[in-house]
Amino acid sequence: MNETLEEKYAAIRETVLSSTQSNPVKIALTAMEKDFVNMHGPEHHFLDGAAFLAAYHNAGGDIDLNAALDRLAERARQMPGAMCGYWGVCGSAASVGAALSVVHGTSPLSTDEYYKDNLEFVSRVLAAMSKIGGARCCKRNAFLSLSAGAAFVREKYGIPMQTEPIECPFSAQNRQCLGKKCPFRPSEKL
């Protein structure tokens, strides 16, 4: 696991482009199970939004997926690791928010409803994360962001992205796992 961030982005891109899933969590899990994805790390700042974009595209969302992944990668490179603790903004929420911005073509100067929608989505996810608290968990926050993102685009835009109950396969590997406090804890830990 000595890949550079650029190498990880390329491998993530390859993984999401090969998926036909419309469930962003399933796409993300496929990438997360690879050796190049750490338990916690800034690769999630691209991975989470990339899984969202692929699922959006696969569910019939009208985007050029390759171009959207390029724009997302540019934005994700600007997000530092440990954003949750140091900036008070989870990188996963920012990644899926950036993906929505790419989908909508919004910018800091946008005056349409999408600007408001992007902020509404991120605020919903951050509110859910704040109820759980820390310590960090890039997997838990990815599951929260991606499932909320799928629900958000179904509700707002009628894009039939899929979701289903999630049980985390990574809790035993995470020294900071919240256990019973995590909504995705494996059932055998109840």
Protein Blocks (a to p, Z undefined) as FASTA:
>chain_A
ZZcfklmmmmmmmmmmmpcbfbfklmmmmmmmpmklcfbdcklmmmmmmmmmmmmmmnop
acdfklmmmmmmmmmmmpcghklmmnopafklmmmmmmmmmmnopafkbcbfklmmmmmm
mmmmmmmmmmnopcddfklmmmmmmmmmmmmmmmmnopacdddddddfklmmmmkbgkjm
pmkbcfklZZ
